[in-house]
Amino acid sequence: MLSHTLVPVWNTLSDIQQLELAQAALTTAIAAVSGQIEDLAQEIESGTLPDRGGAEALRLLAELLRLSADSPASAFAPAIGHA
């Protein structure tokens, strides 16, 4: 839950600053999630979790997330300004 003190501070930031912070947060989230996906794939491969063909699918998802993080402006450009 956002603190009530953060919203006024956010609103004082320029659109560019808000966009840069949002992209940085997205990049951080993608790194965290893709790392967890890799860990889960390793658990499947090591036999800790049952293998139902998920390890490769998980790695594909992680790579797709990383690719979107490599060029966030182009990946999300159509959505900018149309929230």
Short mmCIF file of the C-alpha atoms (twelve columns), coordinates in Angstrom:
data_MODEL
# 
_entry.id   MODEL 
# 
loop_
_atom_site.group_PDB 
_atom_site.id 
_atom_site.type_symbol 
_atom_site.label_atom_id 
_atom_site.label_alt_id 
_atom_site.label_comp_id 
_atom_site.label_asym_id 
_atom_site.label_seq_id 
_atom_site.Cartn_x 
_atom_site.Cartn_y 
_atom_site.Cartn_z 
_atom_site.pdbx_PDB_model_num 
ATOM 1  C CA . MET A 1  0.000  0.000   0.000   1 
ATOM 2  C CA . LEU A 2  1.354  3.419   -0.913  1 
ATOM 3  C CA . SER A 3  1.996  5.864   1.832   1 
ATOM 4  C CA . HIS A 4  -0.104 9.006   1.637   1 
ATOM 5  C CA . THR A 5  3.102  11.043  1.727   1 
ATOM 6  C CA . LEU A 6  4.444  9.401   -1.440  1 
ATOM 7  C CA . VAL A 7  1.552  10.405  -3.684  1 
ATOM 8  C CA . PRO A 8  2.095  14.188  -3.325  1 
ATOM 9  C CA . VAL A 9  5.836  13.704  -3.910  1 
ATOM 10 C CA . TRP A 10 5.122  11.595  -7.010  1 
ATOM 11 C CA . ASN A 11 2.798  14.282  -8.317  1 
ATOM 12 C CA . THR A 12 5.544  16.906  -8.053  1 
ATOM 13 C CA . LEU A 13 7.802  14.900  -10.378 1 
ATOM 14 C CA . SER A 14 7.841  15.712  -14.069 1 
ATOM 15 C CA . ASP A 15 6.334  13.232  -16.509 1 
ATOM 16 C CA . ILE A 16 9.850  12.261  -17.606 1 
ATOM 17 C CA . GLN A 17 10.934 11.603  -14.005 1 
ATOM 18 C CA . GLN A 18 7.812  9.532   -13.353 1 
ATOM 19 C CA . LEU A 19 8.449  7.534   -16.511 1 
ATOM 20 C CA . GLU A 20 12.108 6.954   -15.616 1 
ATOM 21 C CA . LEU A 21 11.196 5.784   -12.099 1 
ATOM 22 C CA . ALA A 22 8.453  3.524   -13.424 1 
ATOM 23 C CA . GLN A 23 10.829 1.992   -15.986 1 
ATOM 24 C CA . ALA A 24 13.484 1.454   -13.292 1 
ATOM 25 C CA . ALA A 25 10.910 -0.252  -11.082 1 
ATOM 26 C CA . LEU A 26 9.789  -2.435  -13.972 1 
ATOM 27 C CA . THR A 27 13.379 -3.395  -14.779 1 
ATOM 28 C CA . THR A 28 13.994 -4.321  -11.131 1 
ATOM 29 C CA . ALA A 29 10.795 -6.377  -11.001 1 
ATOM 30 C CA . ILE A 30 11.687 -8.194  -14.235 1 
ATOM 31 C CA . ALA A 31 15.137 -9.061  -12.884 1 
ATOM 32 C CA . ALA A 32 13.622 -10.421 -9.671  1 
ATOM 33 C CA . VAL A 33 10.897 -12.437 -11.387 1 
ATOM 34 C CA . SER A 34 13.167 -13.847 -14.095 1 
ATOM 35 C CA . GLY A 35 15.669 -14.873 -11.415 1 
ATOM 36 C CA . GLN A 36 12.915 -16.704 -9.529  1 
ATOM 37 C CA . ILE A 37 11.817 -18.356 -12.772 1 
ATOM 38 C CA . GLU A 38 15.383 -19.591 -13.357 1 
ATOM 39 C CA . ASP A 39 15.517 -20.954 -9.791  1 
ATOM 40 C CA . LEU A 40 12.241 -22.787 -10.325 1 
ATOM 41 C CA . ALA A 41 13.519 -24.269 -13.604 1 
ATOM 42 C CA . GLN A 42 16.649 -25.497 -11.812 1 
ATOM 43 C CA . GLU A 43 14.495 -27.105 -9.117  1 
ATOM 44 C CA . ILE A 44 12.574 -28.955 -11.832 1 
ATOM 45 C CA . GLU A 45 15.781 -30.092 -13.525 1 
ATOM 46 C CA . SER A 46 17.336 -31.237 -10.256 1 
ATOM 47 C CA . GLY A 47 14.291 -33.391 -9.527  1 
ATOM 48 C CA . THR A 48 13.084 -31.459 -6.495  1 
ATOM 49 C CA . LEU A 49 9.874  -30.640 -8.356  1 
ATOM 50 C CA . PRO A 50 8.141  -32.973 -10.812 1 
ATOM 51 C CA . ASP A 51 9.094  -32.339 -14.434 1 
ATOM 52 C CA . ARG A 52 6.075  -31.808 -16.634 1 
ATOM 53 C CA . GLY A 53 7.957  -29.981 -19.380 1 
ATOM 54 C CA . GLY A 54 7.973  -26.779 -17.414 1 
ATOM 55 C CA . ALA A 55 11.682 -25.990 -17.153 1 
ATOM 56 C CA . GLU A 56 12.072 -24.945 -20.792 1 
ATOM 57 C CA . ALA A 57 8.780  -23.048 -20.775 1 
ATOM 58 C CA . LEU A 58 9.895  -21.190 -17.666 1 
ATOM 59 C CA . ARG A 59 13.210 -20.293 -19.264 1 
ATOM 60 C CA . LEU A 60 11.371 -19.009 -22.332 1 
ATOM 61 C CA . LEU A 61 9.202  -16.815 -20.102 1 
ATOM 62 C CA . ALA A 62 12.292 -15.506 -18.293 1 
ATOM 63 C CA . GLU A 63 13.969 -14.673 -21.609 1 
ATOM 64 C CA . LEU A 64 10.873 -12.868 -22.875 1 
ATOM 65 C CA . LEU A 65 10.821 -10.793 -19.702 1 
ATOM 66 C CA . ARG A 66 14.506 -9.974  -20.074 1 
ATOM 67 C CA . LEU A 67 14.032 -8.970  -23.712 1 
ATOM 68 C CA . SER A 68 11.252 -6.590  -22.744 1 
ATOM 69 C CA . ALA A 69 13.555 -5.126  -20.074 1 
ATOM 70 C CA . ASP A 70 16.324 -4.571  -22.620 1 
ATOM 71 C CA . SER A 71 14.154 -2.170  -24.580 1 
ATOM 72 C CA . PRO A 72 11.343 -1.024  -22.274 1 
ATOM 73 C CA . ALA A 73 10.636 2.148   -24.236 1 
ATOM 74 C CA . SER A 74 9.902  0.252   -27.440 1 
ATOM 75 C CA . ALA A 75 8.047  -2.542  -25.640 1 
ATOM 76 C CA . PHE A 76 5.668  -0.184  -23.879 1 
ATOM 77 C CA . ALA A 77 5.677  2.880   -26.128 1 
ATOM 78 C CA . PRO A 78 2.137  2.347   -27.463 1 
ATOM 79 C CA . ALA A 79 0.798  2.461   -23.875 1 
ATOM 80 C CA . ILE A 80 2.547  5.669   -22.882 1 
ATOM 81 C CA . GLY A 81 0.124  8.555   -22.770 1 
ATOM 82 C CA . HIS A 82 -2.895 6.279   -23.089 1 
ATOM 83 C CA . ALA A 83 -3.332 5.197   -19.477 1 
# 
